[in-house]
Amino acid sequence: MGMNVNRVGSPIDIAVSGLQAQAMRMNVIANNIANSNTTHTESGEPYRRKEVSLSTDSQSLSGVSIRGTGEDTKDEFKEIYDPGNPDAGGDGFVSMPNVELPVEMMHMVDASRAYQANAAVMKRYQDMNDATLDLIR
């Protein structure tokens, strides 16, 4: 019978992958916030919020992988009455991005805290290595 051996990454590699993932999340969230009032993009539609897709390998402890970004197609555009807007339809309603600022801010806090946690892991790992080297000397 074969033995299933899980691959385990170093704490630094795992923390770095977490830092990269959270940095990308923060960039995408910042872009969502910046475009929360963009009613007309190159496609002719309002801006559609973006999400980062992350994954892990269930057979290993090697950190997180960034699968990419995609558009949020679950949430519909909001309609507001603004007949003076050049993007308003005949009924005076304008389609607005599907970005909810309070939700984006909540996601930003979450990503920021996860980033800080990964940075703390790297710092503690480095401190532990330094203490080990001091003991060896």
Rosetta blueprint (number, residue, H / E / L):
1 M L
2 G L
3 M L
4 N L
5 V L
6 N L
7 R E
8 V E
9 G L
10 S L
11 P H
12 I H
13 D H
14 I H
15 A H
16 V H
17 S H
18 G H
19 L H
20 Q H
21 A H
22 Q H
23 A H
24 M H
25 R H
26 M H
27 N H
28 V H
29 I H
30 A H
31 N H
32 N H
33 I H
34 A H
35 N L
36 S L
37 N L
38 T L
39 T L
40 H L
41 T L
42 E L
43 S L
44 G L
45 E L
46 P L
47 Y L
48 R L
49 R L
50 K E
51 E E
52 V E
53 S E
54 L E
55 S E
56 T L
57 D L
58 S L
59 Q L
60 S E
61 L E
62 S L
63 G L
64 V L
65 S E
66 I E
67 R E
68 G E
69 T E
70 G E
71 E E
72 D L
73 T L
74 K L
75 D L
76 E L
77 F L
78 K E
79 E E
80 I E
81 Y E
82 D L
83 P L
84 G L
85 N L
86 P L
87 D L
88 A L
89 G L
90 G L
91 D L
92 G L
93 F E
94 V E
95 S E
96 M E
97 P L
98 N L
99 V L
100 E L
101 L H
102 P H
103 V H
104 E H
105 M H
106 M H
107 H H
108 M H
109 V H
110 D H
111 A H
112 S H
113 R H
114 A H
115 Y H
116 Q H
117 A H
118 N H
119 A H
120 A H
121 V H
122 M H
123 K H
124 R H
125 Y H
126 Q H
127 D H
128 M H
129 N H
130 D H
131 A H
132 T H
133 L H
134 D H
135 L H
136 I H
137 R L
